[in-house]
Amino acid sequence: MRALTREICGFEALARWRDPERGLISPGVFVPVLEDAHLIDRLDLYVLQRVCEDLQHIRREGLDVTHISVNLSRIDFQLNDMLQEVKSICCAYGVPRGFLHIEITESALNESDTFLKTEIGRLRGQGFKLWMDDFGSGYSSLNNLKDFQFDMLKIDMAFLRDFETKPQSRVILSAVIDMAKKLGLHTLAEGVETEEQYAFLKGIGCEVLQGYLFSPPVPLKEILPILRREEGQLALEDFRAAAFFDDVGAVNVLSTQPLLLPREERRAQPLAIGIIATHHDRAKLLYCSRELARLLRVAGFSSPEEAMATREMRAGSGRELGNARFWELVERCRRTRRVECTENVMNGTVFSIEMRCVAVDEARDRAAFAYELVNLSPFSVGHQMHAVDVATRHLLQFYTRIDLFTSDGQAENLIVDTTQQRVLDLDSLSEESVRRYAQMYIVPEDRAHFLTFYDIKTVRARARRAHNDHVTAVFRVRDEGSAEAQPQMFILVPFRMDGQWCYLSCVRRIDNLDEHTSYGVFSLPDSCARCGAEAERSE
């Protein structure tokens, strides 16, 4: 049964011995006897002949037909030239090779069996589809998937026997389906007996199902009404659509990249995954994928270790600026025990960080976190980029001016309104520009604090002490036209760009201040007044 459509997409020819005295004898009883006696080839060739004879009869009646699979033993290949035998029987009954699929039990395979590998290759080379039967039964070897070329992986019914009571069965089945799809193999599960099993197997992308849920083994006479599409019978897939649904079934719904073909998925962009462990106030990177190391370089860190170097979480301690949100996410994950995420801008690039706390040792104040880093910048295209650009332009109207300072002492004005001069056009050195600006616009009583606040060398230390990723202060600013002084908010935001620290200076007016407001409340706090000397020692 095709899992996606619940239509019959094929049949399997099975041998049953109906003895007049002993009744129905299972193939599990007589097949091993025939194999031990090296007579199994007589049964298998007989079944093959009967199948081709039935297919000829069905086609002559003009009935819809689909493929039928037959089982071959390893001993068959030792006793006969099976390629020649199969071709001769198909030719004798006029059966196209696409109607006949050949199943070989996995237990018959031996990774060192060069002869059987060659025979399987010969059959596939002549257009026959080869299935690995009973995968997972007995002493399975994954080397069989590596060493033998098959078209279909038929998963043994043993995996479904304890389906309802053993959750491990679901994990194993999902892993097998995912692995088969990545290897380019189609998948079939046998032994399906309940709707729950059907829904699960369909959900993980198993393509074809077989079992008592749909039908027990029946003789040909009970198949004919299905082939005639009589009312009340199971639906039969159009044989001509088989290749179409094979392509549909090849989609790996368990993959993180289901839209890619298996051969493309191996070359697809890997995930940027990391695992960190925290112990008291320190952090250690336990695992870093190559893609994560690459993205951390994009984020401005010279190495993954540098991203961990200044990790300190406790209240009152510092933190690496520009990476502060990451450590806030760590704290939140430990607190909530849920998957948490955030967006962060590092080195001018927008990243998404998704994280989960995977282990905690409260007695020793130790925890571990797995996270994924995604570069969102490549996805900001088309209308999204336009929308962000428009929104950003509106946000910029809140600021009277925006300037950029670099750690090497350079300065550049980005935005300024009509109330002030650019100033930086007169001097591009940041210290001189700040002094000139203070002289032109800051009231004399606030100038000393203003110059201390704009000491670029101490901004990061002050921000760490404030447990923030920026510093803020309010100064009274004179309007060039009216000479009146109005309080304005000054914000310094440190960030890394192109391997060096930069500082964004943003200035905006303060709304809704009445005449009774005390400006002392908005002036620099004592910690800011002291920050020059203290931060310098800290640096």
C-alpha positions as CSV (number, residue, x, y, z in Angstrom):
1,M,0.0,0.0,0.0
2,R,1.3,3.5,-0.9
3,A,1.3,5.2,2.5
4,L,0.5,8.7,1.0
5,T,-2.5,7.6,-1.0
6,R,-3.6,4.3,0.8
7,E,-3.8,2.7,-2.7
8,I,-2.3,-0.7,-3.7
9,C,1.0,-0.2,-5.5
10,G,2.1,-3.8,-5.7
11,F,1.9,-7.4,-4.6
12,E,4.3,-9.9,-3.1
13,A,4.2,-13.6,-4.2
14,L,4.3,-15.9,-1.2
15,A,4.6,-19.7,-1.0
16,R,2.1,-21.6,1.2
17,W,2.1,-25.4,1.4
18,R,-1.4,-26.8,1.8
19,D,-1.0,-30.4,2.9
20,P,-4.2,-32.6,2.8
21,E,-3.3,-34.1,6.2
22,R,-1.3,-31.4,8.0
23,G,-3.2,-28.4,6.6
24,L,-1.4,-25.1,5.9
25,I,2.3,-25.4,6.5
26,S,4.2,-22.1,7.1
27,P,7.2,-21.3,4.8
28,G,9.2,-20.9,8.0
29,V,9.0,-24.7,8.3
30,F,9.7,-25.9,4.8
31,V,11.9,-23.2,3.3
32,P,14.9,-23.9,5.7
33,V,14.6,-27.6,4.8
34,L,14.7,-26.8,1.0
35,E,17.7,-24.5,1.5
36,D,19.6,-27.1,3.5
37,A,18.9,-29.7,0.8
38,H,19.9,-27.2,-1.9
39,L,16.4,-27.5,-3.5
40,I,15.2,-24.0,-2.8
41,D,15.9,-22.9,-6.4
42,R,13.2,-25.3,-7.6
43,L,10.6,-23.6,-5.5
44,D,11.8,-20.0,-6.2
45,L,11.9,-20.7,-10.0
46,Y,8.4,-22.3,-9.8
47,V,7.0,-19.2,-8.0
48,L,8.7,-16.9,-10.6
49,Q,7.2,-18.9,-13.4
50,R,3.7,-18.8,-11.8
51,V,4.0,-15.0,-11.3
52,C,4.9,-14.4,-14.9
53,E,2.1,-16.7,-16.0
54,D,-0.4,-14.8,-13.8
55,L,0.9,-11.4,-15.1
56,Q,0.4,-12.7,-18.7
57,H,-3.1,-13.8,-17.9
58,I,-3.9,-10.4,-16.3
59,R,-2.5,-8.4,-19.1
60,R,-4.4,-10.5,-21.7
61,E,-7.7,-9.7,-19.9
62,G,-6.9,-6.0,-20.2
63,L,-6.9,-5.5,-16.5
64,D,-4.9,-2.9,-14.7
65,V,-1.7,-4.4,-13.4
66,T,1.1,-3.4,-11.0
67,H,4.4,-4.9,-10.0
68,I,4.8,-8.2,-8.2
69,S,7.8,-9.0,-6.1
70,V,9.4,-12.4,-5.7
71,N,11.9,-13.8,-3.2
72,L,15.2,-15.3,-4.2
73,S,17.6,-17.2,-2.0
74,R,21.3,-16.8,-1.8
75,I,21.6,-20.5,-2.8
76,D,19.6,-19.8,-6.0
77,F,22.6,-17.7,-7.2
78,Q,25.0,-20.5,-6.3
79,L,23.1,-23.2,-8.2
80,N,21.9,-21.2,-11.3
81,D,22.7,-18.2,-13.5
82,M,19.7,-16.3,-12.0
83,L,20.0,-13.4,-14.4
84,Q,19.6,-15.8,-17.3
85,E,16.8,-17.7,-15.6
86,V,14.8,-14.6,-14.8
87,K,15.2,-13.1,-18.2
88,S,14.2,-16.4,-19.9
89,I,11.0,-16.7,-17.8
90,C,10.0,-13.1,-18.4
91,C,10.6,-13.5,-22.1
92,A,8.6,-16.7,-22.3
93,Y,5.5,-15.0,-20.9
94,G,6.1,-11.5,-22.4
95,V,6.4,-9.8,-19.0
96,P,8.3,-6.4,-19.0
97,R,11.0,-6.2,-16.4
98,G,9.3,-3.3,-14.7
99,F,6.5,-5.5,-13.5
100,L,8.9,-7.8,-11.6
101,H,10.8,-6.9,-8.5
102,I,13.3,-9.2,-6.8
103,E,13.6,-9.5,-3.0
104,I,16.8,-10.9,-1.3
105,T,16.8,-11.5,2.4
106,E,19.4,-9.5,4.3
107,S,20.5,-12.5,6.2
108,A,21.7,-14.0,2.9
109,L,24.1,-11.2,2.4
110,N,27.7,-11.3,3.4
111,E,29.8,-8.2,3.1
112,S,32.8,-10.2,1.8
113,D,30.6,-12.1,-0.8
114,T,32.0,-10.6,-4.0
115,F,30.1,-13.1,-6.1
116,L,26.6,-12.1,-4.8
117,K,27.5,-8.4,-5.2
118,T,28.3,-9.0,-8.8
119,E,25.1,-11.0,-9.4
120,I,22.9,-8.3,-7.8
121,G,24.7,-5.7,-10.0
122,R,24.0,-7.8,-13.1
123,L,20.3,-7.9,-12.3
124,R,20.0,-4.2,-11.7
125,G,22.0,-3.5,-14.8
126,Q,19.3,-5.3,-16.8
127,G,16.5,-3.2,-15.4
128,F,15.3,-5.3,-12.5
129,K,14.5,-3.6,-9.2
130,L,16.3,-5.3,-6.2
131,W,14.9,-5.1,-2.7
132,M,16.7,-5.9,0.6
133,D,14.2,-8.0,2.5
134,D,13.8,-8.4,6.3
135,F,16.2,-5.5,7.1
136,G,16.9,-5.5,10.8
137,S,16.2,-9.2,11.4
138,G,18.8,-11.5,12.9
139,Y,22.4,-10.2,12.9
140,S,22.1,-7.2,10.7
141,S,25.1,-5.4,9.4
142,L,25.0,-1.8,8.2
143,N,27.9,-2.7,5.9
144,N,25.3,-4.4,3.8
145,L,23.9,-1.0,2.9
146,K,27.3,0.2,2.0
147,D,28.5,-2.9,0.0
148,F,25.3,-3.9,-1.8
149,Q,23.3,-1.8,-4.3
150,F,19.5,-2.0,-3.7
151,D,16.5,0.0,-4.7
152,M,14.2,-0.7,-1.8
153,L,14.8,-1.3,1.9
154,K,12.1,-3.6,3.3
155,I,12.0,-3.2,7.1
156,D,11.4,-6.4,9.1
157,M,8.0,-6.7,10.9
158,A,9.9,-7.4,14.2
159,F,10.2,-3.6,14.7
160,L,6.4,-3.3,14.9
161,R,5.7,-6.2,17.3
162,D,6.4,-4.1,20.4
163,F,5.4,-0.8,18.8
164,E,2.8,0.1,21.4
165,T,4.8,-0.8,24.5
166,K,8.4,0.1,23.5
167,P,9.0,3.7,22.5
168,Q,12.5,2.6,21.3
169,S,10.8,1.1,18.2
170,R,9.7,4.5,17.0
171,V,13.2,6.0,17.4
172,I,14.8,3.1,15.5
173,L,12.2,3.1,12.7
174,S,12.6,6.9,12.3
175,A,16.4,6.5,12.2
176,V,16.2,3.7,9.6
177,I,13.8,5.7,7.4
178,D,16.0,8.8,7.6
179,M,19.2,6.8,6.8
180,A,17.5,5.0,3.9
181,K,16.3,8.3,2.3
182,K,19.8,9.8,2.7
183,L,21.2,6.8,0.9
184,G,18.7,7.2,-1.9
185,L,16.8,4.0,-1.0
186,H,13.0,3.7,-1.1
187,T,11.4,2.2,2.1
188,L,8.8,-0.4,2.9
189,A,7.6,-1.6,6.3
190,E,6.0,-5.0,6.7
191,G,3.8,-6.2,9.5
192,V,1.5,-3.2,9.7
193,E,-1.6,-4.2,11.7
194,T,-3.0,-1.1,13.4
195,E,-4.1,2.4,12.3
196,E,-1.7,3.8,14.9
197,Q,1.2,2.0,13.2
198,Y,0.0,3.2,9.8
199,A,-0.2,6.9,10.9
200,F,3.2,6.8,12.5
201,L,4.9,5.2,9.5
202,K,3.3,7.6,7.1
203,G,4.3,10.5,9.4
204,I,8.0,9.6,9.3
205,G,7.9,9.2,5.5
206,C,7.9,5.4,5.0
207,E,6.7,5.1,1.4
208,V,5.1,1.6,1.2
209,L,3.4,-0.5,3.8
210,Q,2.4,-4.1,4.0
211,G,0.4,-6.1,6.6
212,Y,-2.8,-7.4,7.9
213,L,-4.3,-3.9,8.4
214,F,-4.8,-3.9,4.6
215,S,-5.1,-7.6,3.8
216,P,-3.9,-11.1,4.7
217,P,-2.2,-13.2,2.1
218,V,-4.9,-14.3,-0.4
219,P,-4.9,-16.4,-3.6
220,L,-5.0,-14.8,-7.1
221,K,-8.7,-15.3,-7.5
222,E,-9.3,-12.8,-4.6
223,I,-7.0,-10.3,-6.2
224,L,-8.8,-10.2,-9.6
225,P,-11.8,-8.1,-8.3
226,I,-9.2,-5.5,-7.2
227,L,-7.6,-5.5,-10.6
228,R,-11.0,-5.1,-12.2
229,R,-11.6,-2.1,-9.8
230,E,-14.9,-3.6,-8.6
231,E,-16.9,-1.5,-6.1
232,G,-16.1,-2.2,-2.5
233,Q,-12.5,-3.3,-3.2
234,L,-9.2,-1.7,-2.1
235,A,-8.2,1.1,-4.4
236,L,-5.5,0.2,-7.0
237,E,-2.8,2.7,-8.0
238,D,-2.3,3.4,-11.7
239,F,0.9,1.5,-12.6
240,R,1.9,4.4,-14.9
241,A,1.9,6.7,-11.8
242,A,4.4,4.5,-9.9
243,A,7.5,6.5,-11.0
244,F,5.7,9.7,-10.1
245,F,4.9,8.6,-6.5
246,D,8.4,7.1,-6.2
247,D,9.8,10.6,-6.7
248,V,7.3,12.0,-4.2
249,G,8.2,9.3,-1.7
250,A,11.9,10.2,-1.9
251,V,11.3,13.4,0.0
252,N,12.9,13.0,3.4
253,V,10.4,14.6,5.8
254,L,12.7,13.9,8.7
255,S,15.5,16.0,7.2
256,T,16.3,19.5,8.2
257,Q,16.5,20.2,4.5
258,P,13.7,18.2,3.0
259,L,13.6,20.2,-0.2
260,L,17.1,19.0,-1.3
261,L,17.8,15.7,-3.1
262,P,19.9,13.2,-1.1
263,R,23.0,13.9,-3.1
264,E,22.5,17.6,-2.6
265,E,21.9,17.3,1.1
266,R,25.4,16.1,1.8
267,R,26.7,19.3,0.3
268,A,24.1,21.5,2.0
269,Q,24.9,24.2,4.5
270,P,25.8,22.5,7.8
271,L,24.3,23.6,11.1
272,A,26.2,26.0,13.4
273,I,25.9,24.0,16.6
274,G,27.7,24.6,19.9
275,I,27.6,23.2,23.4
276,I,28.9,25.2,26.3
277,A,29.3,24.3,30.0
278,T,29.1,26.9,32.8
279,H,30.7,26.5,36.2
280,H,30.2,29.3,38.7
281,D,31.2,32.4,36.8
282,R,33.1,30.7,34.0
283,A,32.2,29.1,30.7
284,K,33.8,26.5,28.5
285,L,33.1,25.6,24.9
286,L,32.7,21.8,24.8
287,Y,31.7,21.5,21.2
288,C,31.9,23.8,18.2
289,S,30.9,22.7,14.7
290,R,32.9,24.1,11.8
291,E,29.9,26.2,10.7
292,L,29.7,27.7,14.1
293,A,33.4,28.6,14.1
294,R,32.9,30.3,10.7
295,L,29.9,32.3,11.9
296,L,31.7,33.4,15.1
297,R,34.4,34.9,12.8
298,V,31.7,36.7,10.9
299,A,30.4,37.9,14.3
300,G,33.8,39.5,14.9
301,F,35.5,36.9,17.2
302,S,38.9,35.7,16.2
303,S,38.2,32.3,17.6
304,P,35.4,30.4,19.4
305,E,37.5,30.6,22.5
306,E,37.5,34.4,22.4
307,A,33.7,34.3,22.5
308,M,33.9,32.5,25.8
309,A,36.9,34.4,27.2
310,T,35.2,37.2,29.2
311,R,32.2,35.2,30.4
312,E,31.0,36.3,33.8
313,M,27.3,35.9,34.7
314,R,26.8,36.8,38.4
315,A,25.3,40.1,39.4
316,G,27.8,42.8,39.6
317,S,30.2,41.2,37.3
318,G,31.1,42.2,33.8
319,R,30.2,40.7,30.5
320,E,31.5,40.9,27.0
321,L,29.7,43.7,25.3
322,G,28.1,43.0,21.9
323,N,27.6,39.4,23.2
324,A,25.5,40.3,26.3
325,R,22.3,38.9,24.9
326,F,23.9,35.5,24.5
327,W,24.7,35.3,28.2
328,E,21.2,36.7,29.1
329,L,19.8,33.8,27.0
330,V,22.0,31.3,28.9
331,E,20.6,32.6,32.2
332,R,17.0,32.4,30.9
333,C,17.4,28.9,29.6
334,R,18.8,27.7,32.9
335,R,15.9,29.3,34.7
336,T,13.0,28.2,32.4
337,R,14.5,24.8,31.2
338,R,12.7,25.5,27.9
339,V,14.0,26.2,24.4
340,E,14.6,29.9,24.2
341,C,15.7,32.2,21.3
342,T,16.8,35.7,20.7
343,E,18.1,37.9,17.9
344,N,21.4,39.7,18.2
345,V,23.5,42.1,16.1
346,M,27.2,41.4,16.2
347,N,29.8,43.0,13.9
348,G,27.0,44.5,11.8
349,T,25.3,41.1,11.1
350,V,21.9,39.9,12.4
351,F,22.0,36.5,14.1
352,S,19.3,34.3,15.6
353,I,20.3,32.2,18.6
354,E,18.2,29.2,19.7
355,M,19.3,27.4,22.9
356,R,18.3,24.7,25.4
357,C,19.7,23.8,28.8
358,V,20.6,20.1,28.4
359,A,22.1,19.3,31.8
360,V,22.2,20.8,35.3
361,D,24.2,19.9,38.4
362,E,22.8,22.3,41.0
363,A,25.0,21.0,43.8
364,R,28.1,22.1,41.9
365,D,26.5,25.1,40.2
366,R,27.3,23.5,36.8
367,A,25.1,23.6,33.7
368,A,25.4,22.8,30.0
369,F,23.6,24.4,27.0
370,A,23.3,23.4,23.3
371,Y,22.6,26.2,20.9
372,E,22.3,27.0,17.2
373,L,23.5,30.2,15.6
374,V,21.8,31.3,12.3
375,N,22.9,34.2,10.2
376,L,19.7,36.0,9.4
377,S,21.2,38.7,7.1
378,P,21.1,36.6,3.9
379,F,17.3,36.1,4.5
380,S,16.6,39.9,4.6
381,V,15.9,40.1,0.9
382,G,13.2,41.5,-1.3
383,H,10.2,43.0,0.5
384,Q,11.7,42.2,3.9
385,M,14.8,44.3,3.2
386,H,12.6,47.1,2.0
387,A,10.4,46.9,5.1
388,V,13.4,47.0,7.4
389,D,14.8,49.9,5.6
390,V,11.6,51.9,5.8
391,A,11.2,51.1,9.5
392,T,14.8,52.1,10.2
393,R,14.4,55.4,8.5
394,H,11.3,56.2,10.6
395,L,13.2,55.2,13.8
396,L,16.1,57.5,13.0
397,Q,13.7,60.5,13.2
398,F,13.7,60.0,16.9
399,Y,17.3,61.2,17.1
400,T,18.7,64.7,16.6
401,R,22.1,63.3,15.6
402,I,24.0,60.0,15.3
403,D,27.8,59.8,15.2
404,L,30.2,56.9,14.8
405,F,33.5,56.6,16.8
406,T,36.1,54.0,16.3
407,S,38.7,52.7,18.7
408,D,41.5,54.1,16.7
409,G,40.3,57.7,17.3
410,Q,38.3,58.4,14.1
411,A,34.8,59.9,14.1
412,E,32.1,60.3,11.4
413,N,28.7,61.9,11.5
414,L,25.9,59.8,10.1
415,I,22.8,61.9,10.8
416,V,22.2,65.4,12.2
417,D,19.1,67.6,12.2
418,T,18.8,71.3,11.5
419,T,19.4,72.5,15.1
420,Q,23.2,71.7,15.1
421,Q,26.3,71.6,12.8
422,R,27.9,68.4,11.9
423,V,31.1,69.4,13.8
424,L,32.9,66.3,12.6
425,D,33.4,68.0,9.2
426,L,35.7,70.4,11.1
427,D,37.8,67.7,12.8
428,S,37.5,63.9,12.2
429,L,39.5,63.0,15.4
430,S,37.0,61.9,18.0
431,E,38.5,63.6,21.1
432,E,38.8,67.0,19.3
433,S,35.3,66.6,17.9
434,V,33.8,65.9,21.4
435,R,35.6,68.9,22.9
436,R,34.4,71.2,20.0
437,Y,30.9,69.9,20.4
438,A,30.9,70.4,24.2
439,Q,32.1,74.0,23.7
440,M,29.5,74.7,21.1
441,Y,26.4,73.1,22.6
442,I,26.7,71.8,26.1
443,V,26.0,74.2,29.0
444,P,29.1,75.1,31.0
445,E,27.9,73.3,34.1
446,D,27.6,70.0,32.3
447,R,30.8,70.0,30.2
448,A,33.1,68.3,32.5
449,H,30.7,65.4,33.0
450,F,30.0,65.4,29.3
451,L,33.7,64.9,28.4
452,T,34.0,62.2,31.0
453,F,31.0,60.4,29.6
454,Y,32.5,60.5,26.1
455,D,35.8,59.0,27.2
456,I,35.6,56.1,24.6
457,K,38.3,54.1,26.4
458,T,36.0,53.5,29.4
459,V,32.6,53.0,27.7
460,R,32.7,49.2,27.8
461,A,33.8,49.0,31.4
462,R,31.0,51.4,32.4
463,A,28.4,49.4,30.5
464,R,29.6,46.1,32.1
465,R,29.3,47.7,35.6
466,A,25.8,48.8,34.7
467,H,24.9,45.3,33.5
468,N,24.0,46.7,30.2
469,D,25.2,46.8,26.6
470,H,25.2,50.6,26.4
471,V,25.6,53.7,28.6
472,T,23.2,56.6,28.9
473,A,23.3,60.1,30.3
474,V,21.4,63.4,30.1
475,F,22.9,66.8,29.4
476,R,21.5,70.2,28.8
477,V,22.0,71.2,25.2
478,R,21.8,74.8,23.8
479,D,19.8,75.4,20.7
480,E,21.9,77.2,18.1
481,G,19.0,79.4,17.1
482,S,17.4,80.4,20.4
483,A,20.3,79.8,22.8
484,E,17.9,78.1,25.1
485,A,19.1,74.9,26.9
486,Q,17.0,71.8,26.8
487,P,17.9,68.4,28.3
488,Q,18.7,65.7,25.8
489,M,19.6,62.0,26.2
490,F,23.0,60.8,25.0
491,I,23.5,57.0,24.4
492,L,26.8,55.3,23.6
493,V,26.5,51.8,22.1
494,P,29.7,49.7,21.8
495,F,29.9,47.0,19.1
496,R,32.5,45.1,17.0
497,M,32.8,45.7,13.3
498,D,35.6,44.6,11.0
499,G,37.7,43.3,13.9
500,Q,37.7,46.5,16.0
501,W,35.5,48.1,18.6
502,C,33.2,50.9,17.4
503,Y,30.9,53.2,19.3
504,L,27.6,54.6,18.1
505,S,26.6,57.9,19.7
506,C,22.8,58.6,19.6
507,V,21.2,61.9,20.8
508,R,17.5,62.5,21.2
509,R,15.2,65.0,22.9
510,I,13.4,64.1,26.1
511,D,9.7,64.4,25.9
512,N,7.1,65.5,28.6
513,L,9.4,67.4,30.9
514,D,7.5,70.0,32.9
515,E,8.9,73.1,34.6
516,H,9.1,71.4,38.0
517,T,11.5,68.7,36.7
518,S,14.8,68.7,38.5
519,Y,17.6,68.3,36.0
520,G,19.8,66.9,38.7
521,V,17.9,63.7,38.5
522,F,18.8,63.3,34.8
523,S,22.4,64.4,35.1
524,L,25.2,61.8,35.3
525,P,24.9,59.6,38.4
526,D,27.9,59.5,40.8
527,S,29.1,56.2,39.2
528,C,29.3,58.0,35.8
529,A,31.2,60.9,37.4
530,R,33.7,58.4,38.8
531,C,33.8,56.2,35.8
532,G,36.8,57.8,34.1
533,A,39.4,56.8,36.7
534,E,37.8,53.5,37.8
535,A,37.1,52.2,34.4
536,E,40.6,53.1,33.3
537,R,42.0,51.0,36.1
538,S,39.6,48.2,35.1
539,E,40.8,48.3,31.5
